[in-house]
Amino acid sequence: MADQEQSAEDQAATDSAKATATIANLLPADGCSYPVTINGTDYAPNDGSLEVAHDHVPPGQTITARISYRLTGGTATVACGFDRTVELPEIAFRIIFVIDDGSQESSGTPAR
């Protein structure tokens, strides 16, 4: 049975679309934690993708990245400042490469 199960990252890599997205971690600045925005629409990462976002987006910053993604058809929640939560369509994704990591020295580097 374990062979038939795929991690969220593996699922996002198969049968998926590709897009340029922004991923934010603005909770430290009373924004929201890890919404993924594609063409002006916000999505909430599924559990497996949340770890990917956490590994790539420093607190208080937003990155722009090329991602491979799959909409799960479900909903998920992002935490926001002032003890708010926002329910959004759920997305499973992996980062192909970071276009802009929010620093002054961005260079379009492949994801770790």
N, CA, C and O atoms as CSV, one atom per row, in Angstrom:
chain,resi,resn,atom,element,x,y,z
A,1,MET,N,N,0.817,-1.188,0.000
A,1,MET,CA,C,0.000,0.000,0.000
A,1,MET,C,C,0.866,1.259,0.000
A,1,MET,O,O,0.520,2.240,-0.657
A,2,ALA,N,N,1.980,1.248,0.722
A,2,ALA,CA,C,2.845,2.419,0.800
A,2,ALA,C,C,3.391,2.794,-0.570
A,2,ALA,O,O,3.601,3.974,-0.852
A,3,ASP,N,N,3.625,1.782,-1.439
A,3,ASP,CA,C,4.130,2.071,-2.772
A,3,ASP,C,C,3.108,2.848,-3.595
A,3,ASP,O,O,3.480,3.610,-4.486
A,4,GLN,N,N,1.814,2.659,-3.302
A,4,GLN,CA,C,0.781,3.329,-4.062
A,4,GLN,C,C,0.561,4.759,-3.579
A,4,GLN,O,O,0.008,5.581,-4.310
A,5,GLU,N,N,0.983,5.059,-2.371
A,5,GLU,CA,C,0.807,6.396,-1.831
A,5,GLU,C,C,1.972,7.276,-2.258
A,5,GLU,O,O,3.119,6.832,-2.300
A,6,GLN,N,N,1.663,8.524,-2.573
A,6,GLN,CA,C,2.686,9.475,-2.951
A,6,GLN,C,C,2.665,10.630,-1.959
A,6,GLN,O,O,1.617,10.969,-1.410
A,7,SER,N,N,3.822,11.226,-1.737
A,7,SER,CA,C,3.861,12.415,-0.906
A,7,SER,C,C,3.200,13.558,-1.665
A,7,SER,O,O,3.027,13.478,-2.881
A,8,ALA,N,N,2.833,14.613,-0.960
A,8,ALA,CA,C,2.207,15.771,-1.599
A,8,ALA,C,C,3.134,16.371,-2.636
A,8,ALA,O,O,2.688,16.803,-3.699
A,9,GLU,N,N,4.428,16.399,-2.331
A,9,GLU,CA,C,5.391,16.971,-3.281
A,9,GLU,C,C,5.453,16.127,-4.544
A,9,GLU,O,O,5.499,16.674,-5.646
A,10,ASP,N,N,5.455,14.787,-4.404
A,10,ASP,CA,C,5.473,13.921,-5.575
A,10,ASP,C,C,4.197,14.083,-6.389
A,10,ASP,O,O,4.245,14.117,-7.619
A,11,GLN,N,N,3.051,14.184,-5.709
A,11,GLN,CA,C,1.785,14.373,-6.411
A,11,GLN,C,C,1.776,15.699,-7.151
A,11,GLN,O,O,1.266,15.784,-8.268
A,12,ALA,N,N,2.340,16.741,-6.532
A,12,ALA,CA,C,2.375,18.050,-7.177
A,12,ALA,C,C,3.238,18.010,-8.434
A,12,ALA,O,O,3.012,18.773,-9.374
A,13,ALA,N,N,4.224,17.123,-8.447
A,13,ALA,CA,C,5.147,17.043,-9.579
A,13,ALA,C,C,4.554,16.272,-10.749
A,13,ALA,O,O,5.005,16.428,-11.884
A,14,THR,N,N,3.548,15.441,-10.487
A,14,THR,CA,C,2.951,14.654,-11.555
A,14,THR,C,C,1.583,15.218,-11.896
A,14,THR,O,O,0.877,15.716,-11.019
A,15,ASP,N,N,1.206,15.140,-13.165
A,15,ASP,CA,C,-0.083,15.652,-13.618
A,15,ASP,C,C,-0.330,17.062,-13.110
A,15,ASP,O,O,-1.410,17.366,-12.604
A,16,SER,N,N,0.668,17.918,-13.246
A,16,SER,CA,C,0.539,19.251,-12.687
A,16,SER,C,C,0.777,20.325,-13.729
A,16,SER,O,O,1.293,20.073,-14.818
A,17,ALA,N,N,0.385,21.523,-13.358
A,17,ALA,CA,C,0.645,22.704,-14.176
A,17,ALA,C,C,1.878,23.399,-13.626
A,17,ALA,O,O,2.336,23.101,-12.523
A,18,LYS,N,N,2.403,24.319,-14.400
A,18,LYS,CA,C,3.536,25.124,-13.944
A,18,LYS,C,C,3.121,26.584,-13.999
A,18,LYS,O,O,2.351,26.986,-14.871
A,19,ALA,N,N,3.630,27.374,-13.070
A,19,ALA,CA,C,3.290,28.795,-13.023
A,19,ALA,C,C,4.348,29.545,-12.236
A,19,ALA,O,O,5.132,28.957,-11.491
A,20,THR,N,N,4.350,30.855,-12.418
A,20,THR,CA,C,5.141,31.722,-11.564
A,20,THR,C,C,4.214,32.173,-10.451
A,20,THR,O,O,3.114,32.662,-10.708
A,21,ALA,N,N,4.661,32.008,-9.214
A,21,ALA,CA,C,3.826,32.312,-8.057
A,21,ALA,C,C,4.600,33.131,-7.039
A,21,ALA,O,O,5.830,33.104,-7.002
A,22,THR,N,N,3.860,33.858,-6.215
A,22,THR,CA,C,4.471,34.474,-5.047
A,22,THR,C,C,4.027,33.673,-3.836
A,22,THR,O,O,2.883,33.227,-3.747
A,23,ILE,N,N,4.945,33.503,-2.919
A,23,ILE,CA,C,4.664,32.782,-1.674
A,23,ILE,C,C,5.117,33.701,-0.554
A,23,ILE,O,O,6.279,34.103,-0.500
A,24,ALA,N,N,4.195,34.030,0.338
A,24,ALA,CA,C,4.479,35.001,1.391
A,24,ALA,C,C,4.523,34.330,2.762
A,24,ALA,O,O,3.871,33.315,3.005
A,25,ASN,N,N,5.304,34.925,3.635
A,25,ASN,CA,C,5.296,34.561,5.053
A,25,ASN,C,C,5.235,35.870,5.824
A,25,ASN,O,O,6.210,36.279,6.455
A,26,LEU,N,N,4.083,36.521,5.768
A,26,LEU,CA,C,3.944,37.831,6.364
A,26,LEU,C,C,3.234,37.801,7.717
A,26,LEU,O,O,2.847,38.848,8.236
A,27,LEU,N,N,3.065,36.623,8.281
A,27,LEU,CA,C,2.443,36.526,9.603
A,27,LEU,C,C,3.198,37.361,10.637
A,27,LEU,O,O,2.561,37.993,11.480
A,28,PRO,N,N,4.555,37.386,10.603
A,28,PRO,CA,C,5.261,38.216,11.584
A,28,PRO,C,C,4.941,39.708,11.457
A,28,PRO,O,O,5.196,40.471,12.389
A,29,ALA,N,N,4.392,40.130,10.333
A,29,ALA,CA,C,4.040,41.537,10.120
A,29,ALA,C,C,2.520,41.718,10.072
A,29,ALA,O,O,2.021,42.635,9.420
A,30,ASP,N,N,1.789,40.839,10.765
A,30,ASP,CA,C,0.323,40.845,10.823
A,30,ASP,C,C,-0.338,40.559,9.485
A,30,ASP,O,O,-1.499,40.905,9.270
A,31,GLY,N,N,0.411,39.924,8.583
A,31,GLY,CA,C,-0.170,39.447,7.330
A,31,GLY,C,C,-0.588,38.001,7.522
A,31,GLY,O,O,-1.038,37.622,8.604
A,32,CYS,N,N,-0.444,37.190,6.485
A,32,CYS,CA,C,-0.832,35.780,6.570
A,32,CYS,C,C,0.364,34.870,6.299
A,32,CYS,O,O,1.338,35.272,5.663
A,33,SER,N,N,0.268,33.644,6.792
A,33,SER,CA,C,1.352,32.680,6.659
A,33,SER,C,C,1.179,31.824,5.407
A,33,SER,O,O,0.234,31.042,5.300
A,34,TYR,N,N,2.080,31.978,4.490
A,34,TYR,CA,C,2.266,31.121,3.324
A,34,TYR,C,C,1.127,31.055,2.304
A,34,TYR,O,O,0.917,29.991,1.721
A,35,PRO,N,N,0.381,32.136,2.061
A,35,PRO,CA,C,-0.524,32.045,0.910
A,35,PRO,C,C,0.306,31.991,-0.373
A,35,PRO,O,O,1.335,32.656,-0.487
A,36,VAL,N,N,-0.151,31.200,-1.326
A,36,VAL,CA,C,0.500,31.068,-2.625
A,36,VAL,C,C,-0.398,31.796,-3.621
A,36,VAL,O,O,-1.577,31.467,-3.749
A,37,THR,N,N,0.150,32.779,-4.322
A,37,THR,CA,C,-0.652,33.577,-5.241
A,37,THR,C,C,-0.218,33.311,-6.675
A,37,THR,O,O,0.952,33.467,-7.027
A,38,ILE,N,N,-1.188,32.906,-7.501
A,38,ILE,CA,C,-0.968,32.663,-8.926
A,38,ILE,C,C,-1.993,33.495,-9.682
A,38,ILE,O,O,-3.197,33.340,-9.481
A,39,ASN,N,N,-1.516,34.374,-10.550
A,39,ASN,CA,C,-2.401,35.230,-11.356
A,39,ASN,C,C,-3.467,35.931,-10.516
A,39,ASN,O,O,-4.626,36.009,-10.923
A,40,GLY,N,N,-3.078,36.437,-9.350
A,40,GLY,CA,C,-3.981,37.201,-8.504
A,40,GLY,C,C,-4.915,36.383,-7.627
A,40,GLY,O,O,-5.720,36.956,-6.892
A,41,THR,N,N,-4.831,35.065,-7.684
A,41,THR,CA,C,-5.675,34.201,-6.856
A,41,THR,C,C,-4.828,33.570,-5.767
A,41,THR,O,O,-3.757,33.028,-6.035
A,42,ASP,N,N,-5.321,33.646,-4.522
A,42,ASP,CA,C,-4.608,33.072,-3.379
A,42,ASP,C,C,-5.045,31.636,-3.127
A,42,ASP,O,O,-6.216,31.285,-3.267
A,43,TYR,N,N,-4.062,30.815,-2.749
A,43,TYR,CA,C,-4.286,29.419,-2.404
A,43,TYR,C,C,-3.584,29.120,-1.090
A,43,TYR,O,O,-2.621,29.794,-0.724
A,44,ALA,N,N,-4.068,28.109,-0.384
A,44,ALA,CA,C,-3.429,27.674,0.854
A,44,ALA,C,C,-2.699,26.363,0.595
A,44,ALA,O,O,-3.276,25.438,0.023
A,45,PRO,N,N,-1.428,26.269,1.011
A,45,PRO,CA,C,-0.676,25.029,0.791
A,45,PRO,C,C,-1.264,23.857,1.577
A,45,PRO,O,O,-1.740,24.023,2.700
A,46,ASN,N,N,-1.222,22.672,0.970
A,46,ASN,CA,C,-1.595,21.476,1.731
A,46,ASN,C,C,-0.455,21.168,2.704
A,46,ASN,O,O,0.585,21.824,2.666
A,47,ASP,N,N,-0.644,20.186,3.564
A,47,ASP,CA,C,0.351,19.898,4.609
A,47,ASP,C,C,1.740,19.628,4.047
A,47,ASP,O,O,2.724,20.134,4.588
A,48,GLY,N,N,1.845,18.850,2.984
A,48,GLY,CA,C,3.154,18.535,2.412
A,48,GLY,C,C,3.827,19.752,1.806
A,48,GLY,O,O,5.047,19.889,1.895
A,49,SER,N,N,3.067,20.623,1.201
A,49,SER,CA,C,3.626,21.817,0.581
A,49,SER,C,C,3.952,22.899,1.604
A,49,SER,O,O,4.796,23.758,1.352
A,50,LEU,N,N,3.298,22.861,2.740
A,50,LEU,CA,C,3.576,23.838,3.791
A,50,LEU,C,C,5.028,23.754,4.238
A,50,LEU,O,O,5.655,24.775,4.520
A,51,GLU,N,N,5.558,22.547,4.303
A,51,GLU,CA,C,6.968,22.362,4.662
A,51,GLU,C,C,7.881,22.970,3.602
A,51,GLU,O,O,8.905,23.567,3.934
A,52,VAL,N,N,7.516,22.823,2.329
A,52,VAL,CA,C,8.297,23.416,1.234
A,52,VAL,C,C,8.316,24.938,1.396
A,52,VAL,O,O,9.370,25.565,1.289
A,53,ALA,N,N,7.148,25.526,1.654
A,53,ALA,CA,C,7.061,26.980,1.839
A,53,ALA,C,C,7.896,27.418,3.035
A,53,ALA,O,O,8.631,28.403,2.962
A,54,HIS,N,N,7.780,26.692,4.121
A,54,HIS,CA,C,8.519,27.029,5.341
A,54,HIS,C,C,10.023,27.015,5.088
A,54,HIS,O,O,10.748,27.860,5.614
A,55,ASP,N,N,10.494,26.069,4.291
A,55,ASP,CA,C,11.929,25.941,4.002
A,55,ASP,C,C,12.462,27.050,3.088
A,55,ASP,O,O,13.661,27.329,3.103
A,56,HIS,N,N,11.598,27.682,2.300
A,56,HIS,CA,C,12.064,28.644,1.301
A,56,HIS,C,C,11.714,30.108,1.577
A,56,HIS,O,O,12.332,31.008,1.009
A,57,VAL,N,N,10.730,30.351,2.441
A,57,VAL,CA,C,10.266,31.734,2.641
A,57,VAL,C,C,10.590,32.194,4.059
A,57,VAL,O,O,9.966,31.738,5.017
A,58,PRO,N,N,11.559,33.090,4.199
A,58,PRO,CA,C,11.921,33.574,5.530
A,58,PRO,C,C,10.781,34.391,6.160
A,58,PRO,O,O,9.964,34.968,5.442
A,59,PRO,N,N,10.728,34.440,7.483
A,59,PRO,CA,C,9.694,35.232,8.156
A,59,PRO,C,C,9.724,36.685,7.693
A,59,PRO,O,O,10.788,37.296,7.600
A,60,GLY,N,N,8.544,37.230,7.404
A,60,GLY,CA,C,8.421,38.622,7.005
A,60,GLY,C,C,8.744,38.894,5.555
A,60,GLY,O,O,8.834,40.057,5.160
A,61,GLN,N,N,8.924,37.847,4.735
A,61,GLN,CA,C,9.307,38.052,3.338
A,61,GLN,C,C,8.347,37.350,2.375
A,61,GLN,O,O,7.542,36.502,2.761
A,62,THR,N,N,8.469,37.736,1.131
A,62,THR,CA,C,7.720,37.124,0.032
A,62,THR,C,C,8.724,36.737,-1.038
A,62,THR,O,O,9.630,37.509,-1.352
A,63,ILE,N,N,8.568,35.543,-1.600
A,63,ILE,CA,C,9.424,35.129,-2.704
A,63,ILE,C,C,8.581,34.986,-3.968
A,63,ILE,O,O,7.362,34.833,-3.903
A,64,THR,N,N,9.242,35.038,-5.097
A,64,THR,CA,C,8.626,34.713,-6.380
A,64,THR,C,C,9.344,33.477,-6.886
A,64,THR,O,O,10.574,33.439,-6.918
A,65,ALA,N,N,8.583,32.467,-7.280
A,65,ALA,CA,C,9.183,31.204,-7.692
A,65,ALA,C,C,8.405,30.584,-8.841
A,65,ALA,O,O,7.211,30.827,-9.012
A,66,ARG,N,N,9.104,29.787,-9.614
A,66,ARG,CA,C,8.464,28.944,-10.626
A,66,ARG,C,C,8.091,27.666,-9.901
A,66,ARG,O,O,8.945,27.020,-9.292
A,67,ILE,N,N,6.806,27.295,-9.963
A,67,ILE,CA,C,6.347,26.114,-9.238
A,67,ILE,C,C,5.647,25.138,-10.175
A,67,ILE,O,O,5.146,25.504,-11.238
A,68,SER,N,N,5.633,23.910,-9.749
A,68,SER,CA,C,4.822,22.865,-10.344
A,68,SER,C,C,3.715,22.627,-9.316
A,68,SER,O,O,4.002,22.424,-8.137
A,69,TYR,N,N,2.457,22.651,-9.752
A,69,TYR,CA,C,1.383,22.582,-8.761
A,69,TYR,C,C,0.185,21.790,-9.252
A,69,TYR,O,O,0.023,21.505,-10.439
A,70,ARG,N,N,-0.644,21.450,-8.277
A,70,ARG,CA,C,-1.909,20.757,-8.533
A,70,ARG,C,C,-2.914,21.286,-7.526
A,70,ARG,O,O,-2.648,21.284,-6.324
A,71,LEU,N,N,-4.065,21.739,-8.003
A,71,LEU,CA,C,-5.135,22.128,-7.092
A,71,LEU,C,C,-5.793,20.843,-6.592
A,71,LEU,O,O,-6.138,19.964,-7.382
A,72,THR,N,N,-5.961,20.744,-5.285
A,72,THR,CA,C,-6.460,19.486,-4.706
A,72,THR,C,C,-7.970,19.352,-4.784
A,72,THR,O,O,-8.504,18.248,-4.675
A,73,GLY,N,N,-8.664,20.471,-4.973
A,73,GLY,CA,C,-10.126,20.440,-4.966
A,73,GLY,C,C,-10.696,20.660,-3.575
A,73,GLY,O,O,-11.908,20.799,-3.408
A,74,GLY,N,N,-9.819,20.691,-2.577
A,74,GLY,CA,C,-10.255,20.933,-1.205
A,74,GLY,C,C,-9.987,22.366,-0.789
A,74,GLY,O,O,-9.642,23.213,-1.612
A,75,THR,N,N,-10.149,22.622,0.489
A,75,THR,CA,C,-9.803,23.927,1.048
A,75,THR,C,C,-8.839,23.717,2.205
A,75,THR,O,O,-8.797,22.648,2.814
A,76,ALA,N,N,-8.069,24.752,2.495
A,76,ALA,CA,C,-7.135,24.722,3.616
A,76,ALA,C,C,-7.109,26.128,4.211
A,76,ALA,O,O,-7.657,27.071,3.639
A,77,THR,N,N,-6.470,26.248,5.353
A,77,THR,CA,C,-6.479,27.499,6.090
A,77,THR,C,C,-5.084,28.081,6.199
A,77,THR,O,O,-4.112,27.352,6.398
A,78,VAL,N,N,-4.987,29.406,6.067
A,78,VAL,CA,C,-3.747,30.106,6.384
A,78,VAL,C,C,-4.012,30.941,7.632
A,78,VAL,O,O,-5.086,31.518,7.803
A,79,ALA,N,N,-3.011,30.987,8.490
A,79,ALA,CA,C,-3.103,31.797,9.707
A,79,ALA,C,C,-2.735,33.227,9.356
A,79,ALA,O,O,-1.827,33.471,8.562
A,80,CYS,N,N,-3.453,34.174,9.958
A,80,CYS,CA,C,-3.187,35.586,9.704
A,80,CYS,C,C,-3.045,36.319,11.032
A,80,CYS,O,O,-3.391,35.796,12.092
A,81,GLY,N,N,-2.533,37.529,10.949
A,81,GLY,CA,C,-2.359,38.339,12.140
A,81,GLY,C,C,-3.677,38.602,12.849
A,81,GLY,O,O,-4.757,38.422,12.285
A,82,PHE,N,N,-3.562,39.030,14.092
A,82,PHE,CA,C,-4.723,39.337,14.924
A,82,PHE,C,C,-5.619,38.117,15.128
A,82,PHE,O,O,-6.839,38.241,15.236
A,83,ASP,N,N,-4.991,36.922,15.181
A,83,ASP,CA,C,-5.689,35.651,15.427
A,83,ASP,C,C,-6.781,35.335,14.403
A,83,ASP,O,O,-7.775,34.686,14.728
A,84,ARG,N,N,-6.592,35.795,13.175
A,84,ARG,CA,C,-7.539,35.487,12.110
A,84,ARG,C,C,-7.053,34.276,11.326
A,84,ARG,O,O,-5.863,33.962,11.328
A,85,THR,N,N,-7.966,33.611,10.665
A,85,THR,CA,C,-7.627,32.570,9.699
A,85,THR,C,C,-8.433,32.845,8.431
A,85,THR,O,O,-9.511,33.437,8.475
A,86,VAL,N,N,-7.887,32.405,7.314
A,86,VAL,CA,C,-8.564,32.568,6.027
A,86,VAL,C,C,-8.591,31.201,5.364
A,86,VAL,O,O,-7.559,30.541,5.248
A,87,GLU,N,N,-9.766,30.779,4.931
A,87,GLU,CA,C,-9.905,29.518,4.222
A,87,GLU,C,C,-9.806,29.792,2.724
A,87,GLU,O,O,-10.500,30.654,2.185
A,88,LEU,N,N,-8.927,29.037,2.068
A,88,LEU,CA,C,-8.645,29.239,0.644
A,88,LEU,C,C,-8.662,27.900,-0.082
A,88,LEU,O,O,-8.575,26.850,0.555
A,89,PRO,N,N,-8.772,27.925,-1.410
A,89,PRO,CA,C,-8.610,26.678,-2.160
A,89,PRO,C,C,-7.225,26.101,-1.865
A,89,PRO,O,O,-6.250,26.841,-1.731
A,90,GLU,N,N,-7.150,24.780,-1.766
A,90,GLU,CA,C,-5.894,24.112,-1.398
A,90,GLU,C,C,-5.052,23.796,-2.627
A,90,GLU,O,O,-5.569,23.440,-3.686
A,91,ILE,N,N,-3.727,23.939,-2.453
A,91,ILE,CA,C,-2.781,23.689,-3.532
A,91,ILE,C,C,-1.656,22.787,-3.025
A,91,ILE,O,O,-1.163,22.961,-1.910
A,92,ALA,N,N,-1.262,21.832,-3.848
A,92,ALA,CA,C,-0.065,21.016,-3.592
A,92,ALA,C,C,0.978,21.511,-4.591
A,92,ALA,O,O,0.693,21.602,-5.785
A,93,PHE,N,N,2.170,21.828,-4.122
A,93,PHE,CA,C,3.161,22.369,-5.044
A,93,PHE,C,C,4.573,21.990,-4.628
A,93,PHE,O,O,4.831,21.573,-3.499
A,94,ARG,N,N,5.480,22.155,-5.595
A,94,ARG,CA,C,6.907,22.086,-5.315
A,94,ARG,C,C,7.542,23.253,-6.047
A,94,ARG,O,O,7.050,23.689,-7.087
A,95,ILE,N,N,8.617,23.745,-5.508
A,95,ILE,CA,C,9.321,24.859,-6.115
A,95,ILE,C,C,10.340,24.313,-7.106
A,95,ILE,O,O,11.198,23.509,-6.740
A,96,ILE,N,N,10.248,24.747,-8.356
A,96,ILE,CA,C,11.215,24.357,-9.379
A,96,ILE,C,C,12.472,25.206,-9.211
A,96,ILE,O,O,13.580,24.676,-9.125
A,97,PHE,N,N,12.294,26.530,-9.164
A,97,PHE,CA,C,13.400,27.428,-8.844
A,97,PHE,C,C,12.848,28.746,-8.326
A,97,PHE,O,O,11.728,29.142,-8.648
A,98,VAL,N,N,13.654,29.409,-7.521
A,98,VAL,CA,C,13.299,30.703,-6.957
A,98,VAL,C,C,13.759,31.788,-7.924
A,98,VAL,O,O,14.928,31.838,-8.306
A,99,ILE,N,N,12.836,32.650,-8.314
A,99,ILE,CA,C,13.149,33.761,-9.211
A,99,ILE,C,C,13.659,34.947,-8.401
A,99,ILE,O,O,14.660,35.568,-8.757
A,100,ASP,N,N,12.961,35.257,-7.307
A,100,ASP,CA,C,13.322,36.386,-6.450
A,100,ASP,C,C,13.071,35.973,-5.009
A,100,ASP,O,O,11.931,35.713,-4.624
A,101,ASP,N,N,14.126,35.912,-4.217
A,101,ASP,CA,C,13.978,35.473,-2.831
A,101,ASP,C,C,13.732,36.631,-1.866
A,101,ASP,O,O,13.791,36.454,-0.649
A,102,GLY,N,N,13.456,37.807,-2.410
A,102,GLY,CA,C,13.167,38.956,-1.572
A,102,GLY,C,C,14.397,39.685,-1.081
A,102,GLY,O,O,14.277,40.732,-0.443
A,103,SER,N,N,15.572,39.161,-1.360
A,103,SER,CA,C,16.803,39.822,-0.935
A,103,SER,C,C,17.317,40.703,-2.066
A,103,SER,O,O,16.805,40.661,-3.184
A,104,GLN,N,N,18.308,41.479,-1.767
A,104,GLN,CA,C,18.924,42.349,-2.768
A,104,GLN,C,C,19.781,41.553,-3.751
A,104,GLN,O,O,20.165,42.079,-4.795
A,105,GLU,N,N,20.087,40.284,-3.430
A,105,GLU,CA,C,21.026,39.498,-4.226
A,105,GLU,C,C,20.366,38.344,-4.965
A,105,GLU,O,O,21.016,37.330,-5.219
A,106,SER,N,N,19.090,38.473,-5.317
A,106,SER,CA,C,18.387,37.388,-6.003
A,106,SER,C,C,19.037,37.092,-7.352
A,106,SER,O,O,19.502,37.995,-8.048
A,107,SER,N,N,19.058,35.800,-7.705
A,107,SER,CA,C,19.711,35.446,-8.953
A,107,SER,C,C,19.023,34.349,-9.748
A,107,SER,O,O,19.619,33.817,-10.684
A,108,GLY,N,N,17.795,33.993,-9.408
A,108,GLY,CA,C,17.115,32.929,-10.156
A,108,GLY,C,C,17.755,31.589,-9.910
A,108,GLY,O,O,18.053,30.869,-10.863
A,109,THR,N,N,17.976,31.231,-8.663
A,109,THR,CA,C,18.663,29.993,-8.325
A,109,THR,C,C,17.685,28.829,-8.211
A,109,THR,O,O,16.542,29.021,-7.797
A,110,PRO,N,N,18.124,27.623,-8.575
A,110,PRO,CA,C,17.275,26.435,-8.423
A,110,PRO,C,C,16.930,26.219,-6.962
A,110,PRO,O,O,17.692,26.595,-6.072
A,111,ALA,N,N,15.784,25.613,-6.721
A,111,ALA,CA,C,15.360,25.304,-5.357
A,111,ALA,C,C,16.275,24.270,-4.748
A,111,ALA,O,O,16.840,23.436,-5.455
A,112,ARG,N,N,16.425,24.321,-3.438
A,112,ARG,CA,C,17.258,23.351,-2.704
A,112,ARG,C,C,16.562,22.022,-2.632
A,112,ARG,O,O,17.098,21.075,-2.056
